[in-house]
C-alpha cells in the first residue's frame, strides 16, 4: 500500500484490555497479529476467517485468535479480543461487543 492509499476499513481495539492482550504477546506472535490487523483493514472477511455470530468474525494467527466485529456502514473493524486458542476463547463472544 502506498502512502497515497488509505485502508478500506479503520481497525481499532475496543478497550484497554484488548491493548493489554496485544502487549502481552511474545514479539513473534505480536508481529503476526499486527500483520493480520493490517490485512483486516483491506479485507475484513479474508479467506480462512470464520463468521461466529451476526457480524462477529475471527481470524487465526498461529495459536492466536483475533475476534472482531465488522461495521460496513462505518467502514470499521472493532477488535474485541486477541486470545490464545483454548476452550474459553469463544466463551461470551457476543458480550465483547455490547
N, CA, C and O atoms as CSV, one atom per row, in Angstrom:
chain,resi,resn,atom,element,x,y,z
A,1,UNK,N,N,0.844,-1.173,0.000
A,1,UNK,CA,C,0.000,0.000,0.000
A,1,UNK,C,C,0.891,1.237,0.000
A,1,UNK,O,O,1.788,1.364,0.833
A,2,UNK,N,N,0.644,2.130,-0.919
A,2,UNK,CA,C,1.444,3.349,-0.992
A,2,UNK,C,C,0.931,4.368,0.015
A,2,UNK,O,O,-0.132,4.190,0.611
A,3,UNK,N,N,1.688,5.423,0.195
A,3,UNK,CA,C,1.315,6.450,1.163
A,3,UNK,C,C,0.024,7.152,0.746
A,3,UNK,O,O,-0.710,7.644,1.604
A,4,UNK,N,N,-0.269,7.209,-0.564
A,4,UNK,CA,C,-1.471,7.878,-1.049
A,4,UNK,C,C,-2.725,7.036,-0.825
A,4,UNK,O,O,-3.828,7.579,-0.781
A,5,UNK,N,N,-2.574,5.722,-0.683
A,5,UNK,CA,C,-3.722,4.851,-0.484
A,5,UNK,C,C,-4.120,4.837,0.987
A,5,UNK,O,O,-3.271,4.841,1.878
A,6,UNK,N,N,-5.432,4.821,1.220
A,6,UNK,CA,C,-5.917,4.674,2.583
A,6,UNK,C,C,-6.608,3.322,2.700
A,6,UNK,O,O,-7.194,2.839,1.731
A,7,UNK,N,N,-6.545,2.710,3.871
A,7,UNK,CA,C,-7.197,1.417,4.049
A,7,UNK,C,C,-8.704,1.532,3.845
A,7,UNK,O,O,-9.295,2.587,4.073
A,8,UNK,N,N,-9.305,0.447,3.418
A,8,UNK,CA,C,-10.745,0.427,3.191
A,8,UNK,C,C,-11.513,0.538,4.510
A,8,UNK,O,O,-12.580,1.150,4.560
A,9,UNK,N,N,-10.974,-0.048,5.566
A,9,UNK,CA,C,-11.605,-0.043,6.884
A,9,UNK,C,C,-10.612,0.460,7.925
A,9,UNK,O,O,-9.406,0.247,7.804
A,10,UNK,N,N,-11.135,1.131,8.949
A,10,UNK,CA,C,-10.308,1.516,10.097
A,10,UNK,C,C,-10.360,0.378,11.105
A,10,UNK,O,O,-11.441,-0.123,11.416
A,11,UNK,N,N,-9.220,-0.032,11.613
A,11,UNK,CA,C,-9.155,-1.098,12.618
A,11,UNK,C,C,-8.868,-0.442,13.959
A,11,UNK,O,O,-7.928,0.342,14.093
A,12,UNK,N,N,-9.697,-0.775,14.959
A,12,UNK,CA,C,-9.460,-0.206,16.286
A,12,UNK,C,C,-9.655,-1.268,17.343
A,12,UNK,O,O,-10.475,-2.174,17.195
A,13,UNK,N,N,-8.893,-1.143,18.410
A,13,UNK,CA,C,-9.024,-2.020,19.567
A,13,UNK,C,C,-10.122,-1.433,20.452
A,13,UNK,O,O,-10.101,-0.241,20.760
A,14,UNK,N,N,-11.066,-2.254,20.853
A,14,UNK,CA,C,-12.242,-1.757,21.579
A,14,UNK,C,C,-11.962,-1.291,23.004
A,14,UNK,O,O,-12.712,-0.476,23.541
A,15,UNK,N,N,-10.899,-1.791,23.623
A,15,UNK,CA,C,-10.680,-1.443,25.030
A,15,UNK,C,C,-9.204,-1.549,25.394
A,15,UNK,O,O,-8.385,-2.055,24.628
A,16,UNK,N,N,-8.895,-1.056,26.584
A,16,UNK,CA,C,-7.525,-1.201,27.087
A,16,UNK,C,C,-7.195,-2.662,27.332
A,16,UNK,O,O,-6.036,-3.064,27.236
A,17,UNK,N,N,-8.215,-3.464,27.651
A,17,UNK,CA,C,-7.997,-4.895,27.860
A,17,UNK,C,C,-7.445,-5.539,26.589
A,17,UNK,O,O,-6.535,-6.365,26.657
A,18,UNK,N,N,-7.985,-5.171,25.447
A,18,UNK,CA,C,-7.508,-5.723,24.177
A,18,UNK,C,C,-6.071,-5.257,23.926
A,18,UNK,O,O,-5.245,-6.031,23.443
A,19,UNK,N,N,-5.773,-4.006,24.247
A,19,UNK,CA,C,-4.406,-3.499,24.094
A,19,UNK,C,C,-3.450,-4.284,24.999
A,19,UNK,O,O,-2.333,-4.603,24.592
A,20,UNK,N,N,-3.885,-4.593,26.218
A,20,UNK,CA,C,-3.044,-5.381,27.132
A,20,UNK,C,C,-2.846,-6.799,26.595
A,20,UNK,O,O,-1.759,-7.363,26.722
A,21,UNK,N,N,-3.894,-7.379,25.992
A,21,UNK,CA,C,-3.762,-8.713,25.394
A,21,UNK,C,C,-2.709,-8.692,24.284
A,21,UNK,O,O,-1.896,-9.609,24.169
A,22,UNK,N,N,-2.733,-7.643,23.477
A,22,UNK,CA,C,-1.755,-7.494,22.401
A,22,UNK,C,C,-0.352,-7.286,22.976
A,22,UNK,O,O,0.604,-7.908,22.513
A,23,UNK,N,N,-0.226,-6.430,23.966
A,23,UNK,CA,C,1.075,-6.136,24.569
A,23,UNK,C,C,1.688,-7.353,25.260
A,23,UNK,O,O,2.911,-7.466,25.345
A,24,UNK,N,N,0.847,-8.262,25.754
A,24,UNK,CA,C,1.331,-9.431,26.492
A,24,UNK,C,C,1.876,-10.527,25.580
A,24,UNK,O,O,2.506,-11.469,26.060
A,25,UNK,N,N,1.645,-10.417,24.279
A,25,UNK,CA,C,2.116,-11.448,23.351
A,25,UNK,C,C,3.630,-11.412,23.199
A,25,UNK,O,O,4.253,-10.360,23.340
A,26,UNK,N,N,4.214,-12.569,22.911
A,26,UNK,CA,C,5.632,-12.620,22.573
A,26,UNK,C,C,5.829,-11.856,21.269
A,26,UNK,O,O,4.891,-11.715,20.485
A,27,UNK,N,N,7.033,-11.367,21.034
A,27,UNK,CA,C,7.272,-10.498,19.878
A,27,UNK,C,C,6.921,-11.162,18.557
A,27,UNK,O,O,6.375,-10.501,17.675
A,28,UNK,N,N,7.215,-12.441,18.392
A,28,UNK,CA,C,6.883,-13.112,17.125
A,28,UNK,C,C,5.374,-13.200,16.931
A,28,UNK,O,O,4.882,-12.994,15.822
A,29,UNK,N,N,4.628,-13.504,18.006
A,29,UNK,CA,C,3.168,-13.537,17.922
A,29,UNK,C,C,2.608,-12.143,17.681
A,29,UNK,O,O,1.660,-11.978,16.913
A,30,UNK,N,N,3.191,-11.135,18.332
A,30,UNK,CA,C,2.721,-9.756,18.171
A,30,UNK,C,C,2.881,-9.298,16.726
A,30,UNK,O,O,1.983,-8.666,16.170
A,31,UNK,N,N,4.031,-9.617,16.113
A,31,UNK,CA,C,4.238,-9.238,14.713
A,31,UNK,C,C,3.201,-9.903,13.811
A,31,UNK,O,O,2.661,-9.270,12.904
A,32,UNK,N,N,2.927,-11.174,14.064
A,32,UNK,CA,C,1.950,-11.909,13.267
A,32,UNK,C,C,0.556,-11.298,13.419
A,32,UNK,O,O,-0.162,-11.139,12.432
A,33,UNK,N,N,0.171,-10.956,14.652
A,33,UNK,CA,C,-1.143,-10.363,14.908
A,33,UNK,C,C,-1.236,-8.983,14.272
A,33,UNK,O,O,-2.256,-8.654,13.667
A,34,UNK,N,N,-0.192,-8.172,14.397
A,34,UNK,CA,C,-0.221,-6.837,13.782
A,34,UNK,C,C,-0.353,-6.927,12.267
A,34,UNK,O,O,-1.044,-6.114,11.653
A,35,UNK,N,N,0.306,-7.912,11.663
A,35,UNK,CA,C,0.168,-8.109,10.215
A,35,UNK,C,C,-1.270,-8.492,9.864
A,35,UNK,O,O,-1.808,-8.026,8.860
A,36,UNK,N,N,-1.894,-9.342,10.689
A,36,UNK,CA,C,-3.293,-9.730,10.439
A,36,UNK,C,C,-4.215,-8.526,10.599
A,36,UNK,O,O,-5.165,-8.371,9.831
A,37,UNK,N,N,-3.948,-7.674,11.585
A,37,UNK,CA,C,-4.777,-6.482,11.784
A,37,UNK,C,C,-4.662,-5.538,10.591
A,37,UNK,O,O,-5.663,-4.969,10.154
A,38,UNK,N,N,-3.459,-5.368,10.065
A,38,UNK,CA,C,-3.279,-4.530,8.874
A,38,UNK,C,C,-4.036,-5.115,7.683
A,38,UNK,O,O,-4.641,-4.381,6.901
A,39,UNK,N,N,-3.998,-6.438,7.551
A,39,UNK,CA,C,-4.709,-7.092,6.448
A,39,UNK,C,C,-6.224,-6.929,6.595
A,39,UNK,O,O,-6.935,-6.821,5.596
A,40,UNK,N,N,-6.721,-6.912,7.838
A,40,UNK,CA,C,-8.155,-6.725,8.052
A,40,UNK,C,C,-8.626,-5.348,7.584
A,40,UNK,O,O,-9.786,-5.181,7.208
A,41,UNK,N,N,-7.736,-4.372,7.605
A,41,UNK,CA,C,-8.094,-3.032,7.125
A,41,UNK,C,C,-8.431,-3.064,5.638
A,41,UNK,O,O,-9.261,-2.284,5.171
A,42,UNK,N,N,-7.800,-3.951,4.906
A,42,UNK,CA,C,-8.062,-4.075,3.463
A,42,UNK,C,C,-9.185,-5.053,3.162
A,42,UNK,O,O,-9.984,-4.817,2.257
A,43,UNK,N,N,-9.254,-6.145,3.909
A,43,UNK,CA,C,-10.259,-7.185,3.671
A,43,UNK,C,C,-10.723,-7.742,5.004
A,43,UNK,O,O,-10.074,-8.631,5.555
A,44,UNK,N,N,-11.846,-7.234,5.544
A,44,UNK,CA,C,-12.282,-7.682,6.863
A,44,UNK,C,C,-12.885,-9.089,6.874
A,44,UNK,O,O,-13.170,-9.635,7.939
A,45,UNK,N,N,-13.074,-9.661,5.715
A,45,UNK,CA,C,-13.591,-11.040,5.627
A,45,UNK,C,C,-12.646,-11.876,4.763
A,45,UNK,O,O,-13.009,-12.302,3.667
A,46,UNK,N,N,-11.431,-12.108,5.266
A,46,UNK,CA,C,-10.414,-12.796,4.455
A,46,UNK,C,C,-10.688,-14.293,4.333
A,46,UNK,O,O,-11.441,-14.857,5.127
A,47,UNK,N,N,-10.080,-14.930,3.342
A,47,UNK,CA,C,-10.167,-16.389,3.276
A,47,UNK,C,C,-9.565,-16.981,4.554
A,47,UNK,O,O,-8.537,-16.505,5.036
A,48,UNK,N,N,-10.190,-17.990,5.084
A,48,UNK,CA,C,-9.712,-18.590,6.329
A,48,UNK,C,C,-10.342,-17.970,7.561
A,48,UNK,O,O,-10.235,-18.526,8.654
A,49,UNK,N,N,-10.999,-16.823,7.405
A,49,UNK,CA,C,-11.716,-16.223,8.524
A,49,UNK,C,C,-13.008,-16.991,8.739
A,49,UNK,O,O,-13.480,-17.689,7.842
A,50,UNK,N,N,-13.573,-16.863,9.915
A,50,UNK,CA,C,-14.789,-17.605,10.217
A,50,UNK,C,C,-15.813,-16.686,10.859
A,50,UNK,O,O,-15.492,-15.929,11.775
A,51,UNK,N,N,-17.042,-16.755,10.375
A,51,UNK,CA,C,-18.133,-15.991,10.966
A,51,UNK,C,C,-18.610,-16.730,12.207
A,51,UNK,O,O,-18.933,-17.916,12.141
A,52,UNK,N,N,-18.657,-16.025,13.349
A,52,UNK,CA,C,-19.079,-16.642,14.604
A,52,UNK,C,C,-20.543,-16.348,14.908
A,52,UNK,O,O,-21.308,-17.262,15.216
A,53,UNK,N,N,-20.931,-15.100,14.823
A,53,UNK,CA,C,-22.293,-14.636,15.079
A,53,UNK,C,C,-22.519,-13.392,14.237
A,53,UNK,O,O,-21.581,-12.636,13.984
A,54,UNK,N,N,-23.743,-13.173,13.805
A,54,UNK,CA,C,-24.140,-11.976,13.056
A,54,UNK,C,C,-22.973,-11.329,12.303
A,54,UNK,O,O,-22.584,-11.801,11.235
A,55,UNK,N,N,-22.417,-10.249,12.862
A,55,UNK,CA,C,-21.315,-9.537,12.216
A,55,UNK,C,C,-19.993,-9.720,12.962
A,55,UNK,O,O,-19.087,-8.897,12.834
A,56,UNK,N,N,-19.884,-10.799,13.741
A,56,UNK,CA,C,-18.680,-11.091,14.518
A,56,UNK,C,C,-17.907,-12.217,13.841
A,56,UNK,O,O,-18.467,-13.253,13.481
A,57,UNK,N,N,-16.602,-11.988,13.676
A,57,UNK,CA,C,-15.740,-12.923,12.965
A,57,UNK,C,C,-14.505,-13.232,13.798
A,57,UNK,O,O,-14.246,-12.606,14.825
A,58,UNK,N,N,-13.749,-14.222,13.318
A,58,UNK,CA,C,-12.448,-14.498,13.911
A,58,UNK,C,C,-11.481,-14.882,12.804
A,58,UNK,O,O,-11.853,-15.507,11.811
A,59,UNK,N,N,-10.234,-14.493,13.003
A,59,UNK,CA,C,-9.141,-14.933,12.141
A,59,UNK,C,C,-8.065,-15.504,13.044
A,59,UNK,O,O,-7.966,-15.174,14.226
A,60,UNK,N,N,-7.267,-16.368,12.451
A,60,UNK,CA,C,-6.188,-17.007,13.192
A,60,UNK,C,C,-4.862,-16.373,12.834
A,60,UNK,O,O,-4.648,-15.898,11.719
A,61,UNK,N,N,-3.991,-16.381,13.804
A,61,UNK,CA,C,-2.598,-16.006,13.600
A,61,UNK,C,C,-1.771,-16.977,14.421
A,61,UNK,O,O,-1.359,-16.657,15.536
A,62,UNK,N,N,-1.525,-18.166,13.876
A,62,UNK,CA,C,-0.877,-19.225,14.648
A,62,UNK,C,C,-1.852,-19.727,15.699
A,62,UNK,O,O,-2.979,-20.101,15.374
A,63,UNK,N,N,-1.422,-19.740,16.970
A,63,UNK,CA,C,-2.302,-20.160,18.071
A,63,UNK,C,C,-3.163,-19.012,18.589
A,63,UNK,O,O,-3.960,-19.205,19.507
A,64,UNK,N,N,-3.016,-17.845,18.024
A,64,UNK,CA,C,-3.734,-16.661,18.483
A,64,UNK,C,C,-4.999,-16.486,17.652
A,64,UNK,O,O,-4.992,-16.684,16.437
A,65,UNK,N,N,-6.085,-16.112,18.326
A,65,UNK,CA,C,-7.341,-15.830,17.645
A,65,UNK,C,C,-7.666,-14.363,17.831
A,65,UNK,O,O,-7.571,-13.828,18.936
A,66,UNK,N,N,-8.051,-13.713,16.738
A,66,UNK,CA,C,-8.465,-12.314,16.776
A,66,UNK,C,C,-9.970,-12.311,16.558
A,66,UNK,O,O,-10.450,-12.739,15.509
A,67,UNK,N,N,-10.716,-11.828,17.551
A,67,UNK,CA,C,-12.169,-11.774,17.485
A,67,UNK,C,C,-12.562,-10.332,17.213
A,67,UNK,O,O,-12.143,-9.422,17.928
A,68,UNK,N,N,-13.370,-10.126,16.179
A,68,UNK,CA,C,-13.684,-8.755,15.777
A,68,UNK,C,C,-15.078,-8.658,15.169
A,68,UNK,O,O,-15.679,-9.655,14.767
A,69,UNK,N,N,-15.569,-7.425,15.118
A,69,UNK,CA,C,-16.873,-7.126,14.520
A,69,UNK,C,C,-16.645,-6.179,13.348
A,69,UNK,O,O,-15.836,-5.255,13.427
A,70,UNK,N,N,-17.368,-6.424,12.267
A,70,UNK,CA,C,-17.256,-5.593,11.073
A,70,UNK,C,C,-18.456,-4.653,11.017
A,70,UNK,O,O,-19.603,-5.094,11.090
A,71,UNK,N,N,-18.188,-3.370,10.888
A,71,UNK,CA,C,-19.222,-2.347,10.712
A,71,UNK,C,C,-19.056,-1.805,9.298
A,71,UNK,O,O,-18.227,-0.929,9.054
A,72,UNK,N,N,-19.853,-2.332,8.365
A,72,UNK,CA,C,-19.718,-1.925,6.971
A,72,UNK,C,C,-20.152,-0.482,6.734
A,72,UNK,O,O,-19.549,0.221,5.923
A,73,UNK,N,N,-21.195,-0.037,7.437
A,73,UNK,CA,C,-21.638,1.350,7.272
A,73,UNK,C,C,-20.562,2.339,7.708
A,73,UNK,O,O,-20.286,3.321,7.019
A,74,UNK,N,N,-19.959,2.065,8.863
A,74,UNK,CA,C,-18.922,2.944,9.393
A,74,UNK,C,C,-17.534,2.636,8.859
A,74,UNK,O,O,-16.570,3.324,9.197
A,75,UNK,N,N,-17.425,1.584,8.010
A,75,UNK,CA,C,-16.128,1.165,7.445
A,75,UNK,C,C,-15.105,0.977,8.555
A,75,UNK,O,O,-14.002,1.523,8.521
A,76,UNK,N,N,-15.525,0.161,9.567
A,76,UNK,CA,C,-14.676,-0.024,10.743
A,76,UNK,C,C,-14.634,-1.496,11.141
A,76,UNK,O,O,-15.611,-2.228,10.980
A,77,UNK,N,N,-13.488,-1.912,11.662
A,77,UNK,CA,C,-13.296,-3.230,12.253
A,77,UNK,C,C,-12.954,-2.999,13.718
A,77,UNK,O,O,-11.934,-2.390,14.039
A,78,UNK,N,N,-13.821,-3.494,14.609
A,78,UNK,CA,C,-13.606,-3.348,16.054
A,78,UNK,C,C,-13.093,-4.662,16.610
A,78,UNK,O,O,-13.788,-5.676,16.555
A,79,UNK,N,N,-11.882,-4.651,17.147
A,79,UNK,CA,C,-11.273,-5.856,17.701
A,79,UNK,C,C,-11.699,-5.972,19.159
A,79,UNK,O,O,-11.430,-5.088,19.972
A,80,UNK,N,N,-12.377,-7.091,19.478
A,80,UNK,CA,C,-12.895,-7.300,20.831
A,80,UNK,C,C,-12.001,-8.157,21.698
A,80,UNK,O,O,-12.084,-8.094,22.925
A,81,UNK,N,N,-11.136,-8.968,21.075
A,81,UNK,CA,C,-10.255,-9.830,21.856
A,81,UNK,C,C,-9.129,-10.353,20.983
A,81,UNK,O,O,-9.293,-10.563,19.781
A,82,UNK,N,N,-7.988,-10.557,21.613
A,82,UNK,CA,C,-6.831,-11.212,20.998
A,82,UNK,C,C,-6.416,-12.276,22.008
A,82,UNK,O,O,-5.810,-11.977,23.037
A,83,UNK,N,N,-6.758,-13.529,21.692
A,83,UNK,CA,C,-6.577,-14.590,22.683
A,83,UNK,C,C,-5.848,-15.796,22.118
A,83,UNK,O,O,-5.959,-16.122,20.936
A,84,UNK,N,N,-5.104,-16.443,22.991
A,84,UNK,CA,C,-4.509,-17.725,22.631
A,84,UNK,C,C,-5.631,-18.752,22.590
A,84,UNK,O,O,-6.546,-18.710,23.412
A,85,UNK,N,N,-5.563,-19.657,21.653
A,85,UNK,CA,C,-6.611,-20.661,21.472
A,85,UNK,C,C,-6.715,-21.548,22.706
A,85,UNK,O,O,-5.723,-22.118,23.162
A,86,UNK,N,N,-7.932,-21.657,23.240
A,86,UNK,CA,C,-8.211,-22.536,24.371
A,86,UNK,C,C,-9.708,-22.824,24.365
A,86,UNK,O,O,-10.439,-22.333,23.506
A,87,UNK,N,N,-10.156,-23.622,25.327
A,87,UNK,CA,C,-11.586,-23.913,25.414
A,87,UNK,C,C,-12.396,-22.662,25.739
A,87,UNK,O,O,-13.569,-22.580,25.375
A,88,UNK,N,N,-11.805,-21.704,26.405
A,88,UNK,CA,C,-12.513,-20.493,26.817
A,88,UNK,C,C,-12.447,-19.367,25.782
A,88,UNK,O,O,-13.053,-18.316,25.986
A,89,UNK,N,N,-11.740,-19.562,24.702
A,89,UNK,CA,C,-11.517,-18.492,23.728
A,89,UNK,C,C,-12.811,-17.870,23.228
A,89,UNK,O,O,-12.913,-16.647,23.132
A,90,UNK,N,N,-13.797,-18.695,22.911
A,90,UNK,CA,C,-15.022,-18.186,22.287
A,90,UNK,C,C,-16.174,-18.011,23.265
A,90,UNK,O,O,-17.277,-17.650,22.854
A,91,UNK,N,N,-15.945,-18.254,24.527
A,91,UNK,CA,C,-16.996,-18.102,25.535
A,91,UNK,C,C,-17.375,-16.625,25.669
A,91,UNK,O,O,-16.509,-15.774,25.872
A,92,UNK,N,N,-18.648,-16.331,25.557
A,92,UNK,CA,C,-19.126,-14.959,25.726
A,92,UNK,C,C,-18.721,-14.014,24.622
A,92,UNK,O,O,-18.529,-12.824,24.870
A,93,UNK,N,N,-18.586,-14.517,23.406
A,93,UNK,CA,C,-18.150,-13.672,22.295
A,93,UNK,C,C,-19.083,-12.500,22.074
A,93,UNK,O,O,-18.625,-11.374,21.881
A,94,UNK,N,N,-20.368,-12.741,22.099
A,94,UNK,CA,C,-21.339,-11.656,21.885
A,94,UNK,C,C,-21.221,-10.544,22.893
A,94,UNK,O,O,-21.476,-9.384,22.572
A,95,UNK,N,N,-20.836,-10.880,24.116
A,95,UNK,CA,C,-20.703,-9.880,25.176
A,95,UNK,C,C,-19.528,-8.931,24.949
A,95,UNK,O,O,-19.510,-7.837,25.513
A,96,UNK,N,N,-18.559,-9.320,24.143
A,96,UNK,CA,C,-17.400,-8.468,23.878
A,96,UNK,C,C,-17.795,-7.172,23.177
A,96,UNK,O,O,-17.089,-6.168,23.279
A,97,UNK,N,N,-18.912,-7.191,22.473
A,97,UNK,CA,C,-19.271,-6.058,21.622
A,97,UNK,C,C,-20.529,-5.346,22.078
A,97,UNK,O,O,-21.155,-4.635,21.291
A,98,UNK,N,N,-20.906,-5.520,23.320
A,98,UNK,CA,C,-22.089,-4.822,23.844
A,98,UNK,C,C,-21.696,-3.643,24.651
A,98,UNK,O,O,-22.559,-2.935,25.171
